[in-house]
Amino acid sequence: MSISADERRARILAEVQRLGSVRVVSLAQRLGLPAVTVRRDVAALADVGAVHRSHGSVSVSAGHGHRPADGPLLGLLVPAAGQYFAEVIAGAREAADGAGAHLVLGISSYEAGADRDQAQQLLGSGVEGLLLAPNWLPSDRPDAQAWVRELAVPTVLVERRPAPDSPAAELDSVSSDHYHGILAALRHLSSLGRQHVALVARRDTWTAHQVRSGYLAGCELLGLTAESVIDSVDPQTDAEAVAGRIVRLRERGVDAVLVHNDQDALQLLPILRSRGIGVPEDLSVISYDDVFAALGAPPLTAVAPPKRAVGAEAVESLLHRTAGDVSTPPVRHVQLLPTLTVRDSCGGTVR
């Protein structure tokens, strides 16, 4: 069975951390993966500072396994090295550099227990604080989050809000307010006279669940018709099926679609066009993420979570915890507001 890019990169990073330095060709052989795929994944990991590559070899980034002389060593654990968390990582690195701290990156996988194992590996590298974005889903039992309270260093949750009745609720957290982001999108559609809005979203990520909940709550608040939530599990194989659902909903009066995320939305545009649905003439489209949205044909109106700011604010919160101040600051759950950028995919004039 094939594995996702995120799972491959988690395995690659774990192997590089275990070996210290290895030739890319040898690494591919050890993992049983095509060399060209490993080179591409190593390049992606190097772009976010997880590894160092040079002349056909890959090694642990400078700073792994020792404390820098000029500041604390902080660990950051994310579930993927994709574009969304790449921006979170970039914001965290900038804030850490500015404070004289050093950041060590860990990438988890979607396997049970992977977060906990990766957190322990970061602790083993000598980090004095942890920034964690665990693979939680709102359906998880609250006690499934309890392990983060057992970690031996100060911990801040990143892009996650713990359940109120979970022990993890006593930790600082910094996240995007996805409810606000979806509400901003729905308000814009309503201002254009769009009343029948469908949602395309995944089920298997924290953000997707926040988007789903925000969509239902926002439609009720604004008096819009929440026409349908279309599951998007694998955009590489499901784009045609999702487009078919949208075509049928269009026949029932749907006049707008929210799509989480940019990649899914960009894949849908040419398929809808081939089926006789013009964007924005027949259907307004808004994507959620705003990483690639401006490159659409037409360019997509999009909601942008403040990813870099989340990473930077999380580092600031963690540094307060690792500073050893006499007075302990109160626990904070910080939510930063996404912004809406209006482009051509909605059409009409705001009224």
Secondary structure as the mmCIF struct_conf table of DSSP 4:
data_model
#
loop_
_struct_conf.conf_type_id
_struct_conf.id
_struct_conf.beg_label_comp_id
_struct_conf.beg_label_asym_id
_struct_conf.beg_label_seq_id
_struct_conf.end_label_comp_id
_struct_conf.end_label_asym_id
_struct_conf.end_label_seq_id
HELX_RH_AL_P HELX_RH_AL_P1 ALA A 5 LEU A 19
BEND BEND1 GLY A 20 GLY A 20
STRN STRN1 SER A 21 ARG A 23
HELX_RH_AL_P HELX_RH_AL_P2 VAL A 24 LEU A 31
TURN_TY1_P TURN_TY1_P1 GLY A 32 GLY A 32
HELX_RH_AL_P HELX_RH_AL_P3 ALA A 35 ASP A 47
TURN_TY1_P TURN_TY1_P2 VAL A 48 GLY A 49
BEND BEND2 ALA A 50 ALA A 50
STRN STRN2 VAL A 51 SER A 54
TURN_TY1_P TURN_TY1_P3 HIS A 55 GLY A 56
STRN STRN3 SER A 57 VAL A 60
HELX_LH_PP_P HELX_LH_PP_P1 SER A 61 SER A 61
TURN_TY1_P TURN_TY1_P4 ALA A 62 GLY A 65
BEND BEND3 HIS A 66 HIS A 66
TURN_TY1_P TURN_TY1_P5 ALA A 69 ASP A 70
BEND BEND4 GLY A 71 GLY A 71
STRN STRN4 LEU A 73 VAL A 78
BEND BEND5 PRO A 79 PRO A 79
BEND BEND6 GLY A 82 GLY A 82
HELX_RH_AL_P HELX_RH_AL_P4 GLN A 83 GLY A 98
TURN_TY1_P TURN_TY1_P6 ALA A 99 GLY A 100
STRN STRN5 HIS A 102 ILE A 107
BEND BEND7 TYR A 110 GLU A 111
TURN_TY1_P TURN_TY1_P7 ALA A 112 GLY A 113
HELX_RH_AL_P HELX_RH_AL_P5 ALA A 114 GLY A 124
TURN_TY1_P TURN_TY1_P8 SER A 125 GLY A 126
BEND BEND8 GLU A 128 GLU A 128
STRN STRN6 GLY A 129 LEU A 132
TURN_TY1_P TURN_TY1_P9 PRO A 138 SER A 139
BEND BEND9 ASP A 140 ASP A 140
HELX_RH_3T_P HELX_RH_3T_P1 PRO A 142 GLU A 150
BEND BEND10 ALA A 152 VAL A 153
STRN STRN7 THR A 155 VAL A 158
BEND BEND11 GLU A 159 GLU A 159
TURN_TY1_P TURN_TY1_P10 PRO A 164 ASP A 165
BEND BEND12 SER A 166 SER A 166
HELX_RH_3T_P HELX_RH_3T_P2 PRO A 167 GLU A 170
BEND BEND13 LEU A 171 LEU A 171
STRN STRN8 ASP A 172 SER A 176
HELX_RH_AL_P HELX_RH_AL_P6 HIS A 178 SER A 191
TURN_TY1_P TURN_TY1_P11 LEU A 192 GLY A 193
STRN STRN9 HIS A 196 ALA A 201
BEND BEND14 ARG A 203 THR A 205
HELX_RH_AL_P HELX_RH_AL_P7 TRP A 206 LEU A 222
TURN_TY1_P TURN_TY1_P12 GLY A 223 GLY A 223
STRN STRN10 THR A 225 ASP A 231
BEND BEND15 VAL A 233 VAL A 233
HELX_RH_AL_P HELX_RH_AL_P8 PRO A 235 GLU A 251
TURN_TY1_P TURN_TY1_P13 ARG A 252 GLY A 253
STRN STRN11 ALA A 256 VAL A 259
BEND BEND16 HIS A 260 HIS A 260
HELX_RH_AL_P HELX_RH_AL_P9 ASP A 262 SER A 274
TURN_TY1_P TURN_TY1_P14 ARG A 275 GLY A 276
TURN_TY1_P TURN_TY1_P15 VAL A 279 ASP A 282
STRN STRN12 SER A 284 TYR A 288
BEND BEND17 ASP A 289 ASP A 289
BEND BEND18 VAL A 291 PHE A 292
HELX_RH_3T_P HELX_RH_3T_P3 ALA A 293 LEU A 295
BEND BEND19 GLY A 296 PRO A 298
HELX_LH_PP_P HELX_LH_PP_P2 PRO A 299 LEU A 300
STRN STRN13 THR A 301 ALA A 304
HELX_RH_AL_P HELX_RH_AL_P10 LYS A 307 THR A 322
TURN_TY1_P TURN_TY1_P16 ALA A 323 ALA A 323
BEND BEND20 VAL A 326 SER A 327
HELX_LH_PP_P HELX_LH_PP_P3 THR A 328 VAL A 331
STRN STRN14 HIS A 333 LEU A 336
HELX_LH_PP_P HELX_LH_PP_P4 LEU A 337 PRO A 338
STRN STRN15 THR A 339 THR A 341
TURN_TY1_P TURN_TY1_P17 ASP A 344 SER A 345
BEND BEND21 CYS A 346 CYS A 346
BEND BEND22 GLY A 348 GLY A 348
#
